[in-house]
Amino acid sequence: MIFSFNEMEAAKAGGTLEAYITKNIDAYTASADYADMLRNEAYYNGENPALQAYSAKVEIKDRSVDVFAKIRVPSGIFRRLIVLQVNRLWYNGVQLDNQETKDRLGKYFDNTAKDIATNAAIHKVCYGFWNFDRLQMFTAKEYFPLKDERTGADKAGIRFWQLEADKPWTIQLFELDGWTEYTRAAKGGELIPAKPKQAYSQIIRRDAMGEEIVGGENYIGLPVIAMYANKKQVSELTPPIRAKIDLYDAIMTTFGDTSLKTKVLYWVLEGMSGNEEHLTEIKNAIERLGIIAPNGDAKATPETIDLPYEATMKFLEELEKAIFRDAMITNPQEITGGNLTATAINASYHAEKLKVSDMEWQAARFVDNILELIGIKNTLVKFKHETVSNDMEITQRLNMYSELPFRWKLVLDPLFPDDSIELILDDAEKEQLGMAEPLPEGDPTGADPAGAE
């Protein structure tokens, strides 16, 4: 949903600016985009709105009963995807040409920018406000821009928030030439001016009489800058990923509910008759005494139910892999569960590198816009991606290689096929290099190979 800067200018000229602001805040919070943001944030917080809203109703006599699970189990997978993706890019912060330039961004710039990137991945966009000497986050739940109808550029913006549902609203209008603050009653109504328009950077004179604003300066552009999660400017909770998460959570919930409701042992009664009350007495006797004594030709046979545990867990495992595959994120469990080589680990990150590079372009543009805003141009913006690697394996191999016997260097070197090693060793023996021992049996990469020197 796009809001027009040109319409705001017309409202200002016509003396209806406050009405324009309230109308657009109400329209924004009632929009489908805003509802999507709230839903996506619920998934990030470990909830599943679709699972909570799901019902399976059956008609019993004259009433409708929901037989779906009372205990519902959301997985929280979306949060894991976002944490992995954002930390892959922002774990080491942004890298600039020199430390002096980095210092001008403030002590906590990287932390705030990382939070902005996280919210952008959830909501599709988040905003950074350059507040004189530090970066401040405006989420898309509390801020929306006003765009120029011709260029599409952000020319102004409206921020709104309240501490509690019964507290008044604070509303701020950000323009190129300064910002203005209003208040609004908790239940709505007209705007009440709270602070007149003031410059973003103020010159204050302090003396024995107190403080006085004697001047101010603004920036070359609007100091509220958007950061998007990706080139498409959409949330990372795409419809395919959300559908798979819903299915995963529903299967986990129904399987758990079935486990709770299903008795491990039940009795099949043959040759016995009676009403529900009689059968209840038999059931209570079994639970109390653990035995049953049938009369005459009656039989009571114990039976058990085997839940499809392995098949269900296998399907959930494949579904989780599909979720990570659609998100183009490497699941750490897949690379830490076995003894993967450094090459295999690096290969597993290929898709994620491509995914993170999309976010990196958006983040680099965001940082570059902040730098230009404060008068720093032509600065190279870089990120050092955080990855998992088998550093211990690499270090150990490098340290031990020089000490390995000649035959082990051949065995471990992938350039030499297995069928050529014996020929090389025979030649070495002929040259009297003392390398005539037979090759060790078993795994040549084992910790204590037989016959190793």
WOLIN-V493275 format. One record per residue. N is the residue number from 1. RES is the residue in one letter. OMEGA is omega as a letter, one per 30 degrees, with the letter a starting at -180 (none if undefined). Layout:
((N/RES/OMEGA) (N/RES/OMEGA))
This chain:
((1/M/a) (2/I/l) (3/F/a) (4/S/l) (5/F/a) (6/N/l) (7/E/l) (8/M/l) (9/E/l) (10/A/l) (11/A/l) (12/K/l) (13/A/a) (14/G/l) (15/G/a) (16/T/a) (17/L/a) (18/E/l) (19/A/l) (20/Y/a) (21/I/a) (22/T/l) (23/K/a) (24/N/l) (25/I/l) (26/D/l) (27/A/a) (28/Y/a) (29/T/l) (30/A/a) (31/S/l) (32/A/l) (33/D/a) (34/Y/l) (35/A/l) (36/D/l) (37/M/l) (38/L/l) (39/R/a) (40/N/l) (41/E/l) (42/A/l) (43/Y/l) (44/Y/a) (45/N/l) (46/G/l) (47/E/l) (48/N/a) (49/P/a) (50/A/l) (51/L/a) (52/Q/a) (53/A/a) (54/Y/l) (55/S/l) (56/A/a) (57/K/l) (58/V/a) (59/E/l) (60/I/a) (61/K/a) (62/D/a) (63/R/l) (64/S/a) (65/V/l) (66/D/a) (67/V/l) (68/F/a) (69/A/l) (70/K/l) (71/I/a) (72/R/a) (73/V/l) (74/P/a) (75/S/a) (76/G/a) (77/I/a) (78/F/l) (79/R/l) (80/R/l) (81/L/a) (82/I/a) (83/V/l) (84/L/a) (85/Q/a) (86/V/a) (87/N/l) (88/R/a) (89/L/a) (90/W/a) (91/Y/a) (92/N/l) (93/G/l) (94/V/l) (95/Q/l) (96/L/a) (97/D/a) (98/N/a) (99/Q/a) (100/E/l) (101/T/l) (102/K/a) (103/D/a) (104/R/l) (105/L/l) (106/G/a) (107/K/a) (108/Y/a) (109/F/a) (110/D/a) (111/N/a) (112/T/l) (113/A/l) (114/K/l) (115/D/l) (116/I/l) (117/A/l) (118/T/a) (119/N/l) (120/A/l) (121/A/l) (122/I/a) (123/H/a) (124/K/l) (125/V/l) (126/C/a) (127/Y/l) (128/G/l) (129/F/l) (130/W/a) (131/N/l) (132/F/a) (133/D/a) (134/R/l) (135/L/l) (136/Q/a) (137/M/l) (138/F/l) (139/T/l) (140/A/l) (141/K/a) (142/E/a) (143/Y/l) (144/F/a) (145/P/l) (146/L/a) (147/K/l) (148/D/a) (149/E/a) (150/R/a) (151/T/a) (152/G/a) (153/A/l) (154/D/a) (155/K/l) (156/A/l) (157/G/a) (158/I/l) (159/R/a) (160/F/l) (161/W/l) (162/Q/a) (163/L/l) (164/E/a) (165/A/a) (166/D/l) (167/K/a) (168/P/l) (169/W/l) (170/T/a) (171/I/a) (172/Q/l) (173/L/a) (174/F/l) (175/E/a) (176/L/a) (177/D/l) (178/G/a) (179/W/a) (180/T/a) (181/E/l) (182/Y/l) (183/T/a) (184/R/a) (185/A/a) (186/A/a) (187/K/l) (188/G/a) (189/G/a) (190/E/l) (191/L/l) (192/I/l) (193/P/l) (194/A/l) (195/K/l) (196/P/a) (197/K/l) (198/Q/a) (199/A/a) (200/Y/l) (201/S/a) (202/Q/l) (203/I/a) (204/I/l) (205/R/a) (206/R/l) (207/D/a) (208/A/a) (209/M/a) (210/G/a) (211/E/l) (212/E/l) (213/I/a) (214/V/a) (215/G/l) (216/G/a) (217/E/l) (218/N/a) (219/Y/a) (220/I/l) (221/G/l) (222/L/a) (223/P/l) (224/V/a) (225/I/a) (226/A/l) (227/M/l) (228/Y/a) (229/A/a) (230/N/a) (231/K/a) (232/K/l) (233/Q/l) (234/V/l) (235/S/l) (236/E/l) (237/L/a) (238/T/l) (239/P/l) (240/P/a) (241/I/a) (242/R/l) (243/A/l) (244/K/l) (245/I/l) (246/D/l) (247/L/l) (248/Y/a) (249/D/l) (250/A/l) (251/I/l) (252/M/a) (253/T/a) (254/T/l) (255/F/l) (256/G/l) (257/D/l) (258/T/l) (259/S/l) (260/L/a) (261/K/a) (262/T/l) (263/K/l) (264/V/a) (265/L/l) (266/Y/a) (267/W/l) (268/V/a) (269/L/l) (270/E/l) (271/G/l) (272/M/l) (273/S/a) (274/G/l) (275/N/a) (276/E/a) (277/E/l) (278/H/l) (279/L/l) (280/T/l) (281/E/l) (282/I/l) (283/K/a) (284/N/l) (285/A/l) (286/I/a) (287/E/a) (288/R/a) (289/L/a) (290/G/a) (291/I/l) (292/I/a) (293/A/a) (294/P/l) (295/N/l) (296/G/a) (297/D/a) (298/A/l) (299/K/l) (300/A/a) (301/T/l) (302/P/l) (303/E/l) (304/T/l) (305/I/l) (306/D/l) (307/L/a) (308/P/a) (309/Y/a) (310/E/a) (311/A/l) (312/T/a) (313/M/l) (314/K/l) (315/F/l) (316/L/l) (317/E/l) (318/E/l) (319/L/l) (320/E/l) (321/K/l) (322/A/l) (323/I/l) (324/F/l) (325/R/l) (326/D/l) (327/A/a) (328/M/l) (329/I/l) (330/T/l) (331/N/a) (332/P/a) (333/Q/a) (334/E/a) (335/I/l) (336/T/a) (337/G/a) (338/G/a) (339/N/l) (340/L/l) (341/T/l) (342/A/l) (343/T/l) (344/A/l) (345/I/a) (346/N/l) (347/A/a) (348/S/a) (349/Y/a) (350/H/a) (351/A/a) (352/E/l) (353/K/l) (354/L/l) (355/K/a) (356/V/l) (357/S/l) (358/D/l) (359/M/a) (360/E/l) (361/W/l) (362/Q/a) (363/A/l) (364/A/l) (365/R/l) (366/F/a) (367/V/a) (368/D/l) (369/N/l) (370/I/a) (371/L/l) (372/E/l) (373/L/a) (374/I/l) (375/G/l) (376/I/a) (377/K/l) (378/N/l) (379/T/l) (380/L/a) (381/V/a) (382/K/l) (383/F/l) (384/K/a) (385/H/l) (386/E/l) (387/T/l) (388/V/l) (389/S/l) (390/N/a) (391/D/a) (392/M/l) (393/E/a) (394/I/a) (395/T/a) (396/Q/a) (397/R/l) (398/L/a) (399/N/a) (400/M/a) (401/Y/a) (402/S/a) (403/E/a) (404/L/l) (405/P/a) (406/F/a) (407/R/a) (408/W/l) (409/K/l) (410/L/a) (411/V/a) (412/L/a) (413/D/a) (414/P/a) (415/L/a) (416/F/l) (417/P/a) (418/D/a) (419/D/l) (420/S/a) (421/I/a) (422/E/l) (423/L/a) (424/I/a) (425/L/l) (426/D/l) (427/D/l) (428/A/l) (429/E/l) (430/K/l) (431/E/l) (432/Q/l) (433/L/l) (434/G/a) (435/M/a) (436/A/a) (437/E/l) (438/P/l) (439/L/l) (440/P/l) (441/E/l) (442/G/a) (443/D/a) (444/P/l) (445/T/a) (446/G/a) (447/A/a) (448/D/a) (449/P/l) (450/A/l) (451/G/l) (452/A/l) (453/E/none))
